[in-house]
Amino acid sequence: MEELFPDTDRLLQLARTRMPYGKYAGVLLVDLPEPYLVWMRQKGFPGGELGAMLACMYEVKANGLEYLFEPLRRR
């Protein structure tokens, strides 16, 4: 059986990527408010890598897993 461990590189990428446009332009993806991610999910995430990262952040926030990012944040 395959064990599931978080992909550290992926978590680091999520912790350091900023929203490139819109109301939250410049905000780290991990700091986007959950209601905004819910709204984006309802409207449809954008395509490509950004959409995949936003969908991942939606799942993280919806499941209360934000604590995974605390050791990865740039101070």
C-alpha positions in Angstrom: 0.0 0.0 0.0 1.3 3.4 -0.9 1.8 5.8 2.0 0.6 9.4 1.7 3.0 12.1 2.7 2.7 15.8 1.8 4.9 16.8 -1.1 7.2 19.3 0.6 8.2 21.0 -2.6 4.5 21.5 -3.5 3.7 22.9 -0.1 6.7 25.3 -0.3 5.5 26.5 -3.7 2.0 27.1 -2.3 3.4 28.9 0.7 5.5 31.3 -1.4 3.3 32.0 -4.4 1.3 35.2 -4.6 -2.1 35.7 -6.2 -1.2 37.4 -9.5 -4.4 39.4 -10.1 -7.7 40.6 -8.8 -8.9 41.8 -5.4 -6.2 39.8 -3.7 -3.3 40.5 -6.1 0.0 40.2 -4.2 -1.4 38.1 -1.3 0.2 34.8 -0.6 -2.1 31.9 -1.7 -2.0 30.5 1.8 -3.4 33.9 3.1 -6.3 34.0 0.7 -9.6 34.0 2.7 -11.5 30.8 2.6 -14.7 32.6 1.4 -12.8 33.8 -1.6 -11.6 30.3 -2.4 -15.1 29.0 -2.0 -16.3 31.7 -4.4 -13.6 30.8 -6.9 -14.5 27.1 -6.7 -18.1 27.9 -7.5 -17.1 30.1 -10.4 -14.5 27.6 -11.6 -10.8 27.8 -10.9 -8.6 29.2 -13.7 -6.8 26.7 -15.9 -3.2 25.7 -15.5 -0.9 25.7 -12.6 -2.6 28.6 -10.8 -5.9 26.8 -10.9 -4.4 23.6 -9.5 -2.7 25.6 -6.7 -6.0 27.4 -5.9 -7.9 24.2 -5.8 -5.3 22.7 -3.5 -5.6 25.8 -1.2 -9.3 25.4 -1.2 -9.0 21.8 0.0 -6.4 22.8 2.6 -8.6 25.5 4.1 -11.8 23.5 3.9 -10.1 20.7 5.9 -8.4 22.9 8.4 -4.8 22.0 7.3 -3.4 25.5 7.3 -1.0 24.5 10.1 1.0 22.6 7.5 2.3 25.9 6.1 3.5 27.5 9.3 7.0 26.1 9.2 7.3 26.9 5.4 6.4 30.6 5.6 9.1 33.1 4.8 9.5 35.5 7.7 
